Amino acid sequence: MSIYLGDSGQVAIRRIGVGAGVLSSALDPEDVNVQNKRFSFDFPFSSLITGDRLRISTTDGSNLQLVSGHNFPDGAWYININHVGGVRLYTEYGDAINGTTSRALTLIAPSSTQQIVANTLSNTDQCVAQIKSYDFTTSREQVDLTSLGEEHRRSYEAGLISGQGNLRCLWDYKQQLCDPMQPDTQLEEPQYFAELILRMKLGAQFGAQLYINRSITEHSLWWECECIVTSVAFNFSPAALLETQINFVTTGPIAMKSGYVERFLLQEDDSFIDLESSQEGVIALEEPD
């Protein structure tokens, strides 16, 4: 008989974009600040969130004139976006979260205006930082409709909602360099959900892995599903840590899986080894049966 304690759970999420969520813009030479390694778009920057993996493509198939040494019609990079919409590009997720200038890709200004489109891509699964607990139901009959908006009620009536849950976290919005509390830069901060629910153009969807028991060396057990954030609440109390609660509904099938946690072959600096044949591919390690 197996017994799992409450401290064995863990939540990992995957940023996903909506297929129809494509942003169009004109990239002008004056939009690129080569010295600061930043550029800007014409569309509202609230559509994008720091840490998103963004594919940028030209509409006419010509080479994208943006990243130095990149001679292809499109490219996919992690982004860091500041409060006025300035965007930096990075090859690694952790570098994008930190947003340092030294690790940002060197940019070039296009010779003339280019028409471009951008959409978010699926990422690898990132563990959620500062999480305290979560609860989750796979029963449609237990979904509480009183807290859902009209759009989600219609989705429930159409059979598109398969479950419901919430996450409770200590709120944090960024990682500090050399933070002893969070040495792993491959983490999603709870603030991501507060930004995600405001992103109406590309949608508030995310992929979730809700672990019952997680182990690197032994079999793990988890639920896997796609979710939509429905609300984010903050709890302010004197002399208490700031907490946030993220409510979500699940869409589509809910799968219970067991096996080894996916691991990847890394370089000496702990970065992924990208496959040249794919904008998203990295080398995964084969696990025993």
N, C-alpha and C positions, 0 to 999 in steps of 0.2 A: 504494500500500500504506500502510495506517495503522498507526502504532506508538504504543501507549499505555504511558506509564511508570507505575510503581507509585504515584507521588504524585498521580495523576489521580483515584483512586477517592474515593468519599464515600458515607456512609450517612445516609439520612433515614428517620425513622420517624413513624408516625401512631398516636396513641392510639385504640384502639377498644374498645368495650364489647360484652359478650355480650348478645344480644337478650333472653335470659331473666333477665339479671342486673339485677333491679330491687330496690331497697331500700325498705322501708316504715318509717315512723316517725310519731310524734305530735309536732307542733311546738307547744310550750306557750309562753305569754308569758314565763315565767321562763327559757326556753332562749335568749332573745335578749338580748345585752348591747349596747344601743344605743350607749353611750359608747365602747366599744372596737371597735365594728363587727364583732362576732363572734357566732356562734350555734353551737348543738350539736345533734346528732342522737341518737336512741336506739340506732341500730345501731353496731357496732364501727367506730371511725374508721380502722382498718387497711384497711377496704374501699376507702378513697379515698386518692388521692395528690395532693400539691400539683402544680398545673398541669392537673389533669383539667378537662374541660368538662362540667359537670353540669347536667342538666335536672331541675328540681324542679317537681312538679305536685301540685295538690290532688286528692284522690280523688273529691270530690263536685262538682267543676266550679266551685266558688266562687273568687273572686279570691284569689290567694296574697298573704297579708299578711306580707311579709318585707322587701322592698326598697322604700325610699321612692320614691313616684311611679310604682310599677309596679302597674298595675291590670288584671292578666290572670290566668287560672287557672294558668299555668305560665310558666317563664322558664328561660333557659340562660345560665350564667356560668362563668368560670374560677374555681377555688377555690385558696385557700392554707389549709393545715391544720397546726396546731401539734402539739406532742408530747402534749397532753392532749385533743385532739379539737376544739379551737376552730376554726371555719371562717370565713374572710372571702371575700367575693365580689368579682370584678373583671370588667371588660369586656374586658381585654386579657391575653393569655397572659404577656407579659413582666412586667406588674405583679403577676400572681399568683405568679410565681417569686420576685420580690423581696419581696413580702409587706408593703409599707409601708402604714401606716395611712392616710396622706393620699390614696392612690389607691384605697382600698377603697370599695365602695359603701355609702352610708348606709342603715342598717337601721331597721326599725320593729318593735315587738313586736305580735304578733297580739292582737286583742281577746279571743279565746278559743282554745281548743285546736283546731288544724287537723290532719287526717290527710293526710299527704303521701307521695308516692313519688318516688324519685330514681334516675336511671340516667345512666351516662356516655355522651357523644356523640363522634362522630368529630371529629377536629381536622384542621387543615391539617398538612402534613408539616413536621417540624422536624428539622434536622440534628443529629446526635449529636456532642457536644463531646468533645475530648480523645481521639478515636479514633486508634489506631496502625495497625491492619490488620484485615482480615476475610478469611475464606475461606468458600466456599459451594459446595455440590454440588446438582445437579438430578437426580441419579441415585438412585433408591430402593435399588438394590443396594449403594450405597456408604454408606448410613445405618448408623451404628454403634449397635447396640442395647444394647451392654454398659453404656453410661452412662445409659440411659433407664430410667425407672420402669415398673412394671407397667402403669399406665394408658396410657403412651405406646406400650408394646409392643403392647397390644391395638389401639390406633389404627393402628399400622403394619400389623398383620395384617388389619385391616379396609380397608386401602387409603387411609386418611385422611392419612397422612404422605407428602409428595411430595419432600422434600429435607431437608437439614440444613446447619448452618453455625455459626460463632462469630465474635464480635467481641472484639477486644483493645483496651482503652482504658487511659489514665492515669486513675486513679480521682479523681473529684471529686463533691461532693454539693450544692454550691450556688454561685451566682454572687454576687460582691461588687459593690456599686454602684460604677460608674466603674472597673471592672477593665480595665486596658489590655490584658490577655491575652485577654479575651472581651468585646469591645465590643458584640456582638450578643446581645440578651436573648432572641431567638427560638431558643434552643438547648436540647436535652435533655441533662441531665447523666447520666453513666454510672450514678449512684446510682439513677436511675429504674428500671433493670432489677432491682436488688436489692429494691426495694420492690414491683415488679410481680409477682415470683414468689411473694410472700407473700400476694397478693390472691386468695384462693380464691373468694370470693363472686361477684365480677364477672369473674374469669378473668385469666389472664396472657397475653392475646393482644395483638399489635401488628401494624400494617401496616408493611412495609419496602420501601424503594427502595434497592437496592444498585447504586451507580453504578460503571460501568467507566470512563466519561469524562463529566465534567460541565462544561458551559459555559453562561454566561448569554446570550451573543450567538450561539452556534452550536448545532448539533444535539448533544444528549447521548444516551448509550446506557446503559441500566440494566435490571436485573431488578426485577420488582414481584411481591410475594407477601404472604400473611398468615402470621404466625409465632406460635409459642408458646414462651415462655422455659422451658427445662428445667432449667437450673442456672446459678448465678452463683458464681464463685470469685475469691478475692483472693490476691495474691502479695505477701508481706511479706519484704523483704530489707534487711539493714542498709545504710545509706547509699545506698539506691536509691529511686526513685520508686515509690509504691504503684500497682500495676496490678490490673486486674480483667478477667476473661474471662467473657463471656456466651455460653452455648451455647443454641441454639434449633433447633426443627424447623419446617418449613414445612407448612402445611395447604392443600389445594386446589390449583388450577392455579398454575403459575409462568409469568409472561409476560415476554418480553424486548421492551422498548420503546425507541424512538428518537424524538427530537423536541426541542422546546424545553422547558426547565424552566418549570413554571407560575409565572406572576408575577401580582401583584395590584395594583390601584389603591389607593393609600394616601392618608391625610390628611397634613396638614403635620407632625403629630407622629409620623408613621410607623405609625400605628395603622390597622387595617382599616376599610373602610366596610361596615357591616353592612346587609343587605337587610331591610326591614321585613316582607317576606312570608315570611321563613324564619328560624328560630332559628339556623341554621348558615351561611346564605349570605353570601358576600362577593363583591365585584366583581373578576373576573379579567380580565386583559388578553388581547386577541386577538393571537395570534402569526402570523407569515407561514408559508406552507406550506414 
